[in-house]
Amino acid sequence: MSSSFAPTRSSAAVVGALVGAAAGILLVTAAGTFSITVSGAFAGLALGVPALAGAVVGVVVTSGNARSNPR
């Protein structure tokens, strides 16, 4: 009855991407605080890479069965 990509996994991917993007925003903000010139490419990578990694982690973490005691 469960599909190969359940809604739980896609939700976890979205949440992971949001958390990763938040980490990237903090990275760009910290770089700006230390007076490091932030180029558009650096900002894009600083937001995109953590967001992608968060999405992957979100999917991998929920790859098992969502039920703790299946019957």
C-alpha positions, 0 to 999 in steps of 0.5 A, spaced: 500 500 500 505 504 500 509 507 494 516 508 493 516 515 495 511 516 500 508 523 502 512 522 509 519 522 505 517 528 501 515 532 507 522 530 510 525 532 504 522 539 504 523 540 511 531 538 510 531 543 505 528 548 509 533 547 515 539 546 510 537 553 507 537 556 514 544 554 515 546 557 508 543 563 510 546 563 517 553 562 513 552 568 508 550 572 514 556 570 518 561 571 512 558 578 511 559 580 519 566 578 518 567 583 512 568 578 507 565 580 500 560 575 498 559 574 491 553 571 488 556 565 486 558 564 493 551 566 496 548 561 491 552 555 493 552 557 501 544 556 500 544 551 495 549 546 497 546 545 505 539 545 502 540 539 497 544 536 503 538 537 508 533 534 502 538 528 501 538 527 509 531 528 510 529 522 505 535 518 507 532 518 515 525 516 513 527 511 508 525 506 513 518 504 515 514 509 518 511 505 523 515 503 529 511 496 530 508 494 524 503 488 524 
